[in-house]
Amino acid sequence: MSLLVISDLTLRIAGRTLLNQADLSIEPGRKVGLVGRNGAGKSTLLAAIAGDIAPDGGDIRLSSRARMARVKQEAPADGASLIDTVLAGDVERTALLTESETATDPVRIAEIHERLRAIQADSAPARAASVLAGLGFSAEAQLRPVSDFSGGWRMRVSLATALFLEPDLLLLDEPTNHLDLEATLWLETWLIRFAGAALIVSHDRGLLDSCVDAIAHLDKGKLTLTPGGYENFVRIRTEHALQQARQAEKIAAQRAHMQSFVDRFRAKATKARQAQARVKALEKLPVIEAVVEDTPTRFAFPEPEQLPPPMLTMNRVSVGYGGKPVLSNISLRLDMEDRIALLGANGNGKSTFAKLVAGRLEPLSGTMERNPRLKIGYFAQHQAEELVLDDTPIDHMSRALPKALPPVVRAQLARFGLDAERAETAVRDLSGGEKARLLLALATRDAPQLLILDEPTNHLDLDARDALVRALSEFEGAVLLISHDPHLVELVADRLWLVGDGKVTPFEGDMAEYRSWLIEQNRASSRATKPDAQGTQSRKDDRRDRAEARKAQAPLRKIIKDAEAKLTKLATERAKIETTLADPALYTDGKTNEVTKLNTRLAAIGKEQAELEEKWLEAEAELEASTADED
């Protein structure tokens, strides 16, 4: 039996049809990811399911007595504490507790207490505190009024309220937008364990791959359901598109052949009957809708000038605000080939460190040395507030590149998908994703050797996120990344630095180990009672053994990461050379030496690849053996 049934649903906004006789069914306990291009109507569909807007046609039916929860778009801002705000979300519990204080009828009092036991009212404060802690609120913060927190943190309270209710159907619209990486990883774990059903709108590919059982695709007013996560959805959709394209080509060829016969023989009496038969056959040929893909999203970073190592060094640096350090005793270095992600909860100092590296903050103490030719591209979402709303992207880029000719200005915008129309659109009329593209174009206008990206994907859709990953894999400079998207971190970074307790230190491990480390940290901090001495020592020994194992495996992991990064660069270089060698213009008179050089380099690349692959395989085998020994 279905929990939610959507039948022939039609939704219109401002005269535009978003859903046209769409159907969808969700069974109890099933988690469905809702995807579609920006503006397709995903949030509108959630609003209709929640009852906030009335359908223009069709029906939305929720199983009787089923409880539904949705994260409110407006953040709470009253004087109640965080814990009380979340507890108040359970309307039934609140009403029963209020009634229990004034009820006098013994029968009714018994009914109230029986119902309170049934809904586990006694454990509600502990459950609410656990959810708030998972979303980044300390025990002390949970007692503070909601009004003390910024809008992003208040949205976390709204999310906590919805999760605390553990409803039969949970509606989530971009739940990770206001979360840091640590809270995002916690939410993924919570959703995997959640027993209820969920409909989740998200641009977070990692969440859509790990937490959902199916993908509902909203396209051209219709909903289609594909089993599995987002990766499986992309594979099936690609295969379907290829099959459809082949069928369309086949039918187009049949039409062309028949039409040719008709055109040649329609006027000849002896062939007139045959021509008429072909005309009828043409009419019976099925119409295959052409597979018209939107222009694929592509990003391209300018190629930077190569710099000798080190690019940047820090020696016992402290940084902060108003003379008060936020981070201290930082001794690190950055080189051209580095791909580093900063880990740590919001408020630990990740953005402060990024500003230090970018030159937006000066050290309070210690020394920093930069290569004098170093150029840094710095991207942060708050920079959108600095854009002039009435100006166009062309206006902004022209000011940033005052000596550049108009074609150069437009080319830099085009690198990030801002075509002629969008380049001439006022910023106030651009979407959040288009503003993010403009900021990326502005940040990279000088071909920087170091890219600092602070939450670059907040307003990018799934296609744009994939385009960013591809562009970063081809970028020949260094990357310092802050992101709440685990998928992006895994694909882009080959080194992890942990920001916390006023320090920035390398984390010896990958994202899977960081997730395990976080889980262990959360368990340690959430223990309500003090364990016995023997248990405490055992856990200390276990943590020490794990730390030592990670430290021992670190050199192997570095070899693997370095080999993977170099193999990627070699593959890119090889592809460029092969493309050049395939160009007939290369073989004109006078270019023999260039052809020889390219072929020599191609042979050298093949040798380097073979050596790196052998080194990579040996390190992988050794790491796998050490991991097995640890288990």
ROMARTOR-351483 format. One record per residue (C-alpha): residue number from 1; x, y, z. Coordinates in Angstrom, 1 decimal, m for minus. Layout:
residues N
   seq       c1       c2       c3
   NUM        X        Y        Z
...
END
This chain:
residues 631
   seq       c1       c2       c3
     1      0.0      0.0      0.0
     2      1.3      3.4     m1.0
     3      2.0      6.1      1.6
     4      1.7      9.0     m0.9
     5     m0.1      8.9     m4.2
     6      0.0     11.7     m6.8
     7     m2.4     11.2     m9.7
     8     m2.8     13.4    m12.8
     9     m1.3     16.4    m10.9
    10     m1.3     19.7    m12.7
    11      0.4     22.7    m11.1
    12      0.6     26.2    m12.6
    13      2.5     29.3    m11.3
    14      2.0     32.7    m12.9
    15      0.3     31.1    m15.9
    16      3.2     28.7    m16.5
    17      2.5     25.0    m16.3
    18      5.1     23.2    m14.1
    19      3.5     19.8    m13.8
    20      1.1     18.5    m16.4
    21     m0.9     15.4    m15.3
    22      2.1     14.0    m13.4
    23      2.0     10.7    m11.4
    24      4.1      9.5     m8.5
    25      3.7      6.9     m5.8
    26      5.9      6.5     m2.6
    27      5.6      3.4     m0.4
    28      6.2      3.5      3.4
    29      9.9      3.6      4.3
    30     11.0      4.5      0.7
    31     13.3      7.4      0.2
    32     13.1      9.2     m3.1
    33     15.4     11.9     m4.5
    34     13.6     14.6     m6.6
    35     15.8     16.1     m9.3
    36     15.2     18.4    m12.3
    37     16.6     21.6    m13.7
    38     16.3     24.8    m11.8
    39     12.8     26.2    m12.3
    40     11.3     22.8    m13.2
    41      8.9     23.0    m10.2
    42     10.5     20.8     m7.5
    43      9.9     23.1     m4.6
    44      6.4     23.9     m5.9
    45      5.6     20.2     m5.8
    46      6.8     19.9     m2.2
    47      4.6     22.9     m1.3
    48      1.6     21.2     m3.0
    49      2.2     17.9     m1.1
    50      2.5     19.9      2.2
    51     m0.8     21.6      1.4
    52      0.6     25.1      1.1
    53     m0.7     25.5     m2.5
    54     m3.8     23.9     m4.1
    55     m3.4     21.8     m7.3
    56     m4.8     23.1    m10.6
    57     m5.8     19.6    m11.4
    58     m5.4     16.0    m10.3
    59     m5.1     14.6     m6.8
    60     m2.5     14.3     m3.9
    61     m3.4     11.6     m1.3
    62     m1.5     10.8      1.9
    63     m2.3      7.6      3.7
    64     m4.8      8.2      6.6
    65     m3.2      8.9     10.0
    66      0.2      9.2      8.4
    67      2.4     12.0      9.8
    68      4.2     14.4      7.5
    69      7.0     16.9      8.3
    70      8.6     19.6      6.2
    71     11.4     22.0      6.8
    72      9.8     25.5      6.9
    73     11.4     28.0      4.5
    74     11.2     30.7      7.2
    75     13.6     30.3     10.1
    76     12.3     30.7     13.6
    77     13.5     33.8     15.4
    78     11.7     34.0     18.8
    79     13.2     34.0     22.3
    80     12.6     30.3     23.0
    81     15.7     28.1     23.4
    82     16.8     25.8     20.7
    83     15.8     22.7     22.6
    84     12.3     24.1     23.5
    85     11.8     25.1     19.9
    86     12.5     21.6     18.6
    87     10.3     20.0     21.3
    88      7.5     22.3     20.5
    89      7.5     20.9     17.0
    90      5.8     17.8     18.4
    91      2.3     19.4     18.6
    92      0.6     16.4     20.1
    93      3.2     16.0     22.9
    94      3.0     19.7     23.7
    95     m0.8     19.7     23.8
    96     m0.9     16.5     26.0
    97      1.6     18.0     28.5
    98     m0.4     21.2     28.7
    99     m3.6     19.3     29.2
   100     m2.1     17.1     31.9
   101     m1.5     20.1     34.1
   102     m5.2     21.1     34.3
   103     m7.0     17.8     33.7
   104     m9.2     16.6     36.7
   105    m11.1     13.6     35.2
   106     m9.2     10.4     36.3
   107    m10.1      8.6     33.1
   108     m8.8     11.4     30.9
   109     m5.7     11.7     33.0
   110     m5.0      8.0     32.5
   111     m5.6      8.4     28.7
   112     m3.2     11.3     28.6
   113     m0.4      9.4     30.4
   114     m1.0      6.3     28.3
   115     m0.7      8.3     25.1
   116      2.5     10.1     26.4
   117      4.0      6.7     27.0
   118      3.1      5.5     23.6
   119      4.7      8.5     21.8
   120      7.8      8.2     24.1
   121      7.4     11.7     25.5
   122      9.9     11.0     28.3
   123     12.7     10.4     25.9
   124     11.9     13.4     23.7
   125     14.3     15.9     25.3
   126     17.2     13.4     24.8
   127     16.2     12.7     21.2
   128     15.9     16.4     20.4
   129     19.3     17.1     22.0
   130     20.9     14.3     19.9
   131     19.5     15.7     16.7
   132     20.7     19.3     17.6
   133     24.1     18.0     18.5
   134     24.4     16.1     15.2
   135     23.6     19.4     13.3
   136     26.4     21.2     15.1
   137     24.8     22.7     18.3
   138     26.7     22.1     21.6
   139     24.9     21.4     24.8
   140     25.4     25.0     25.8
   141     24.1     26.4     22.5
   142     21.0     24.3     22.8
   143     19.9     26.4     25.8
   144     20.4     29.7     24.1
   145     17.4     31.5     22.4
   146     16.9     31.0     18.7
   147     17.1     34.8     18.2
   148     20.9     34.7     19.1
   149     21.7     32.8     15.9
   150     22.1     33.9     12.3
   151     19.6     32.9      9.6
   152     21.7     29.9      8.4
   153     21.9     28.4     11.9
   154     18.2     29.1     12.5
   155     17.5     27.1      9.4
   156     19.3     24.2     11.1
   157     16.9     24.5     13.9
   158     14.0     24.1     11.4
   159     15.7     21.0     10.0
   160     16.3     19.6     13.5
   161     12.6     20.0     14.3
   162     11.5     18.1     11.2
   163     14.1     15.3     11.9
   164     13.1     15.1     15.6
   165      9.5     14.3     14.7
   166     10.5     11.2     12.8
   167      7.3     11.4     10.6
   168      6.0      8.8      8.2
   169      6.8     11.1      5.4
   170      9.6     13.7      5.5
   171      9.9     16.5      2.9
   172     13.3     18.0      2.5
   173     14.2     20.9      0.1
   174     18.0     21.3     m0.2
   175     18.6     20.2      3.4
   176     22.4     20.5      3.2
   177     22.5     24.2      2.0
   178     23.0     25.6      5.5
   179     25.2     22.7      6.8
   180     28.9     22.3      7.0
   181     30.6     19.0      5.9
   182     30.4     17.5      9.4
   183     26.7     18.1      9.7
   184     26.1     16.9      6.2
   185     27.9     13.6      6.9
   186     25.7     13.2     10.1
   187     22.6     13.9      8.1
   188     23.5     11.2      5.6
   189     23.9      8.7      8.4
   190     20.6      9.8     10.0
   191     18.7      9.4      6.7
   192     20.1      6.0      6.0
   193     18.8      4.8      9.4
   194     15.5      6.7      9.2
   195     12.6      4.2      9.1
   196     10.1      6.6      7.4
   197      9.7      7.6      3.8
   198     11.3     10.8      2.4
   199     11.1     13.0     m0.7
   200     14.3     14.9     m1.0
   201     15.2     17.8     m3.3
   202     18.9     18.1     m3.4
   203     21.9     19.1     m5.6
   204     24.2     17.0     m3.3
   205     25.2     14.0     m5.4
   206     26.7     12.2     m2.4
   207     23.5     12.4     m0.5
   208     21.4     11.3     m3.5
   209     23.7      8.3     m4.0
   210     23.9      7.2     m0.4
   211     20.5      7.9      1.1
   212     17.8      7.3     m1.5
   213     16.2      4.2     m3.0
   214     14.9      5.9     m6.2
   215     15.2      9.1     m8.2
   216     12.1     11.0     m9.4
   217     13.0     13.1    m12.4
   218     10.8     16.2    m13.0
   219     11.1     17.1    m16.7
   220      8.7     18.8    m19.1
   221      5.9     18.6    m16.6
   222      6.2     14.8    m16.0
   223      7.6     12.7    m13.2
   224      9.5      9.5    m14.0
   225     10.8      7.2    m11.3
   226     14.1      5.3    m11.6
   227     15.3      2.8     m9.0
   228     18.6      3.3     m7.3
   229     20.7      6.4     m6.5
   230     21.7      9.3     m8.7
   231     24.6      7.5    m10.4
   232     22.3      4.7    m11.5
   233     19.7      7.3    m12.7
   234     22.4      9.0    m14.9
   235     23.5      5.7    m16.4
   236     19.9      4.6    m17.2
   237     19.0      8.0    m18.6
   238     22.1      8.1    m20.8
   239     21.4      4.6    m22.2
   240     17.8      5.6    m22.9
   241     18.8      8.7    m24.6
   242     21.3      6.8    m26.8
   243     18.6      4.2    m27.7
   244     16.1      7.0    m28.5
   245     18.7      8.8    m30.7
   246     19.4      5.6    m32.6
   247     15.7      4.9    m33.1
   248     15.1      8.5    m34.2
   249     18.0      8.2    m36.8
   250     16.6      4.9    m38.1
   251     13.1      6.3    m38.6
   252     14.5      9.5    m40.1
   253     16.4      7.4    m42.6
   254     13.2      5.5    m43.5
   255     11.4      8.7    m43.9
   256     14.1     10.2    m46.1
   257     14.1      7.0    m48.3
   258     10.3      7.0    m48.7
   259     10.1     10.7    m49.3
   260     12.7     10.4    m52.0
   261     10.6      7.8    m53.8
   262      7.5      9.9    m53.4
   263      9.2     13.0    m54.8
   264     10.6     11.2    m57.8
   265      7.6      9.2    m58.8
   266      4.5     11.2    m57.6
   267      4.0     12.7    m61.0
   268      4.4      9.4    m63.0
   269      1.2      7.6    m63.6
   270      2.8      4.2    m63.5
   271      4.2      4.9    m60.1
   272      1.3      7.0    m58.7
   273     m0.2      4.1    m56.8
   274      3.1      3.1    m55.2
   275      3.8      6.7    m54.3
   276      0.4      7.0    m52.5
   277      1.2      3.8    m50.6
   278      4.6      5.3    m49.5
   279      2.8      8.5    m48.4
   280      0.5      6.4    m46.2
   281      3.5      4.4    m44.9
   282      5.2      7.7    m44.0
   283      2.1      8.8    m42.0
   284      2.2      5.6    m40.0
   285      5.9      5.8    m39.0
   286      6.1      6.6    m35.3
   287      7.2     10.0    m34.2
   288     10.2      9.7    m32.0
   289     10.8     12.8    m30.0
   290     14.3     14.1    m30.8
   291     16.8     13.9    m28.0
   292     17.5     17.6    m27.6
   293     19.9     18.0    m24.8
   294     20.4     21.4    m23.3
   295     23.8     22.9    m24.0
   296     26.1     20.9    m21.8
   297     27.5     22.8    m18.9
   298     31.3     23.4    m19.2
   299     33.7     25.3    m17.0
   300     37.3     26.1    m17.9
   301     39.9     27.7    m15.7
   302     42.7     29.8    m17.5
   303     46.0     28.0    m17.6
   304     48.3     29.4    m15.0
   305     52.0     30.2    m15.2
   306     54.1     27.5    m13.5
   307     55.9     28.4    m10.3
   308     58.8     26.6     m8.6
   309     58.2     25.2     m5.1
   310     57.4     26.3     m2.6
   311     54.6     28.5     m3.7
   312     53.7     29.7     m0.2
   313     55.1     28.8      3.3
   314     53.8     29.6      6.8
   315     56.0     29.4      9.9
   316     54.4     29.5     13.3
   317     51.7     31.9     12.0
   318     48.8     33.1     14.1
   319     45.7     34.8     12.6
   320     42.5     36.3     14.0
   321     40.6     39.5     14.5
   322     41.1     42.5     16.6
   323     44.4     41.2     17.9
   324     42.8     38.0     19.2
   325     44.0     34.8     17.5
   326     41.5     32.3     16.1
   327     44.2     30.0     14.7
   328     47.8     29.7     16.1
   329     51.2     28.1     15.4
   330     50.4     27.3     11.8
   331     53.5     25.8      9.9
   332     52.5     24.6      6.5
   333     53.3     25.0      2.8
   334     51.5     25.0     m0.5
   335     52.9     23.9     m3.9
   336     51.5     23.9     m7.4
   337     50.3     20.3     m7.4
   338     48.4     20.5     m4.0
   339     44.7     19.7     m3.8
   340     43.7     20.4     m0.2
   341     40.3     20.3      1.5
   342     39.8     22.0      4.8
   343     37.8     20.0      7.3
   344     36.2     21.1     10.6
   345     32.8     22.4     11.9
   346     31.6     25.8     11.0
   347     33.1     28.4     13.4
   348     36.4     26.5     13.8
   349     38.2     28.9     11.5
   350     38.2     27.4      8.0
   351     37.2     30.7      6.3
   352     39.7     32.6      8.5
   353     42.5     30.4      7.3
   354     41.3     30.8      3.7
   355     41.4     34.6      4.1
   356     44.9     34.4      5.5
   357     46.1     32.4      2.5
   358     44.3     34.8      0.1
   359     46.0     37.8      1.7
   360     42.6     39.1      3.0
   361     44.0     38.8      6.6
   362     47.5     39.6      7.8
   363     49.2     37.3     10.3
   364     49.2     38.4     13.9
   365     52.5     36.7     14.4
   366     54.9     34.4     12.6
   367     56.1     34.6      9.0
   368     54.5     34.0      5.6
   369     56.5     33.9      2.4
   370     54.9     33.9     m1.1
   371     56.4     33.5     m4.5
   372     56.5     37.1     m5.9
   373     54.7     35.8     m9.0
   374     52.0     34.0     m7.2
   375     48.4     34.9     m8.2
   376     45.5     33.8     m6.1
   377     41.9     33.4     m7.2
   378     39.5     33.7     m4.2
   379     35.9     32.6     m4.3
   380     33.4     33.0     m1.5
   381     29.6     33.1     m1.6
   382     29.4     36.3      0.5
   383     31.1     38.1     m2.4
   384     27.7     38.0     m4.2
   385     26.7     40.8     m1.8
   386     29.4     43.0     m3.3
   387     28.0     42.7     m6.9
   388     26.3     45.8     m8.3
   389     22.7     44.7     m8.9
   390     22.0     47.0    m11.8
   391     25.2     46.2    m13.7
   392     25.7     43.2    m16.0
   393     28.4     40.5    m15.9
   394     30.1     42.4    m18.8
   395     30.2     45.6    m16.7
   396     31.8     43.7    m13.8
   397     34.4     41.9    m15.9
   398     35.2     45.1    m17.8
   399     36.0     46.8    m14.5
   400     38.1     43.8    m13.3
   401     40.0     43.7    m16.7
   402     40.2     47.4    m17.6
   403     42.8     46.8    m20.3
   404     41.1     43.8    m21.9
   405     39.2     44.1    m25.3
   406     35.5     43.2    m25.4
   407     36.1     39.7    m26.9
   408     38.5     38.9    m24.1
   409     35.9     40.0    m21.5
   410     33.2     37.9    m23.1
   411     35.6     34.9    m23.4
   412     36.3     34.9    m19.7
   413     32.6     35.0    m18.9
   414     31.9     32.2    m21.5
   415     34.5     30.0    m19.6
   416     31.8     29.6    m17.0
   417     28.7     29.3    m19.1
   418     27.7     32.9    m19.2
   419     26.6     33.2    m22.8
   420     25.9     36.4    m24.7
   421     22.3     36.7    m23.3
   422     23.3     36.1    m19.7
   423     26.4     38.3    m19.9
   424     24.1     41.2    m20.8
   425     21.6     40.5    m18.1
   426     21.5     42.7    m14.9
   427     22.8     40.9    m11.9
   428     19.5     41.4    m10.0
   429     17.9     39.1    m12.7
   430     20.5     36.4    m12.5
   431     19.8     33.1    m10.6
   432     22.0     32.1     m7.6
   433     23.8     29.7     m9.8
   434     24.5     32.3    m12.5
   435     25.9     34.7     m9.8
   436     28.2     31.9     m8.6
   437     29.4     31.5    m12.2
   438     30.1     35.2    m12.4
   439     32.1     35.1     m9.2
   440     34.1     32.2    m10.5
   441     34.9     34.1    m13.7
   442     35.9     37.2    m11.7
   443     38.1     35.1     m9.3
   444     40.0     33.5    m12.1
   445     40.4     36.4    m14.5
   446     44.2     36.7    m13.9
   447     44.9     33.0    m14.5
   448     45.8     32.3    m10.8
   449     48.2     29.5     m9.7
   450     46.1     29.0     m6.5
   451     42.3     28.7     m6.3
   452     40.7     29.2     m3.0
   453     37.1     28.0     m3.1
   454     34.9     28.6     m0.1
   455     31.6     26.7     m0.6
   456     31.6     27.0     m4.4
   457     28.6     24.7     m5.1
   458     25.9     26.2     m2.8
   459     23.9     27.5     m5.8
   460     25.1     25.2     m8.5
   461     22.9     22.5     m9.9
   462     24.1     18.9    m10.4
   463     25.3     19.5    m14.0
   464     27.2     22.6    m13.0
   465     28.8     20.8    m10.0
   466     30.0     18.0    m12.4
   467     31.4     20.7    m14.7
   468     33.3     22.3    m11.8
   469     34.8     18.9    m10.9
   470     35.9     18.3    m14.5
   471     37.4     21.8    m14.7
   472     39.3     21.4    m11.4
   473     40.7     18.0    m12.6
   474     42.1     19.8    m15.6
   475     43.4     22.8    m13.7
   476     47.2     22.9    m13.5
   477     47.4     24.9    m10.3
   478     46.8     24.4     m6.6
   479     43.3     24.2     m5.0
   480     42.3     25.0     m1.4
   481     38.7     23.8     m0.9
   482     36.1     24.4      1.7
   483     32.9     22.5      1.0
   484     30.0     20.7      2.7
   485     29.7     18.4     m0.3
   486     31.6     15.1      0.5
   487     31.3     14.0     m3.1
   488     33.1     17.2     m4.2
   489     35.8     16.8     m1.6
   490     36.5     13.1     m2.5
   491     36.8     14.0     m6.2
   492     38.9     17.1     m5.9
   493     41.1     16.8     m2.8
   494     44.1     14.5     m2.4
   495     45.1     15.9      1.0
   496     42.9     16.9      4.0
   497     43.7     19.5      6.7
   498     41.7     19.6      9.9
   499     40.8     23.0     11.3
   500     39.9     22.8     15.0
   501     41.0     23.7     18.5
   502     42.8     26.8     17.2
   503     45.1     24.7     14.9
   504     45.4     23.6     11.3
   505     46.9     20.1     11.1
   506     47.1     17.4      8.3
   507     44.5     14.6      8.7
   508     46.2     11.3      7.9
   509     43.4      9.5      6.0
   510     40.7      9.8      3.4
   511     37.1     10.9      3.7
   512     35.9      7.4      4.7
   513     38.3      7.5      7.6
   514     37.3     11.1      8.5
   515     33.7      9.9      8.6
   516     34.6      7.1     11.0
   517     36.7      9.5     13.0
   518     33.7     11.9     13.4
   519     31.4      9.0     14.4
   520     33.9      8.0     17.1
   521     34.2     11.7     18.3
   522     30.4     12.0     18.5
   523     30.1      8.8     20.5
   524     32.7      9.9     22.9
   525     31.1     13.3     23.4
   526     27.5     11.9     23.8
   527     28.2      9.3     26.5
   528     25.8     10.3     29.3
   529     27.5      8.4     32.1
   530     31.1      8.1     33.1
   531     32.5      4.7     32.1
   532     34.5      2.5     34.3
   533     38.3      2.9     34.4
   534     38.9     m0.4     32.5
   535     36.5      0.6     29.7
   536     38.0      4.0     29.5
   537     41.5      2.6     29.1
   538     40.3      0.1     26.5
   539     38.8      2.8     24.4
   540     41.9      5.0     24.8
   541     44.0      2.0     23.6
   542     41.7      1.5     20.7
   543     41.8      5.1     19.6
   544     45.6      5.1     20.0
   545     45.9      2.0     17.9
   546     43.7      3.5     15.2
   547     45.7      6.7     15.2
   548     48.9      4.8     14.9
   549     47.5      2.7     12.1
   550     46.5      5.8     10.2
   551     49.9      7.3     10.7
   552     51.6      4.1      9.5
   553     49.4      4.0      6.4
   554     49.8      7.7      5.6
   555     52.9      7.3      3.4
   556     51.2      4.6      1.3
   557     48.1      6.8      0.9
   558     50.3      9.7     m0.2
   559     52.0      7.5     m2.8
   560     48.5      6.5     m4.1
   561     47.1     10.0     m4.1
   562     50.2     11.4     m5.8
   563     50.3      8.7     m8.4
   564     46.6      9.2     m9.2
   565     47.1     13.0     m9.5
   566     50.1     12.5    m11.8
   567     48.3      9.9    m13.9
   568     45.4     12.3    m14.4
   569     47.7     15.1    m15.6
   570     49.6     12.7    m17.9
   571     46.3     11.5    m19.4
   572     45.2     15.1    m20.0
   573     48.6     15.9    m21.6
   574     48.4     12.8    m23.7
   575     45.0     13.6    m25.0
   576     46.2     17.1    m26.0
   577     49.2     15.8    m27.9
   578     47.1     13.1    m29.7
   579     44.6     15.8    m30.7
   580     47.4     18.0    m32.1
   581     49.0     15.1    m34.0
   582     45.6     14.3    m35.5
   583     45.5     17.8    m37.1
   584     46.5     17.7    m40.8
   585     47.8     21.3    m40.6
   586     50.7     20.0    m38.4
   587     52.2     18.1    m41.3
   588     52.8     21.1    m43.5
   589     56.3     22.0    m44.6
   590     58.6     23.2    m41.9
   591     56.9     21.4    m38.9
   592     58.8     18.1    m39.0
   593     60.7     19.0    m35.8
   594     57.5     19.7    m33.9
   595     56.0     16.4    m35.0
   596     59.2     14.6    m33.8
   597     59.1     16.4    m30.4
   598     55.4     15.5    m29.9
   599     55.9     11.9    m30.7
   600     59.0     11.7    m28.4
   601     57.0     13.2    m25.6
   602     54.1     10.8    m26.3
   603     56.5      7.9    m25.9
   604     57.8      9.4    m22.7
   605     54.3      9.8    m21.3
   606     53.6      6.1    m22.0
   607     56.6      5.1    m20.1
   608     55.8      7.4    m17.2
   609     52.3      6.1    m17.1
   610     53.4      2.5    m16.9
   611     55.9      3.2    m14.1
   612     53.2      5.2    m12.1
   613     50.6      2.5    m12.6
   614     53.0     m0.1    m11.2
   615     53.9      2.1     m8.2
   616     50.2      2.7     m7.7
   617     49.3     m1.0     m7.8
   618     52.1     m1.9     m5.4
   619     51.0      0.8     m2.9
   620     47.3     m0.3     m3.2
   621     48.2     m3.9     m2.5
   622     50.4     m3.0      0.5
   623     47.7     m0.7      1.9
   624     45.0     m3.4      1.4
   625     47.2     m5.9      3.3
   626     47.9     m3.5      6.2
   627     44.1     m2.8      6.4
   628     43.4     m6.5      6.5
   629     45.9     m7.0      9.3
   630     44.3     m4.2     11.3
   631     40.9     m5.8     11.0
END
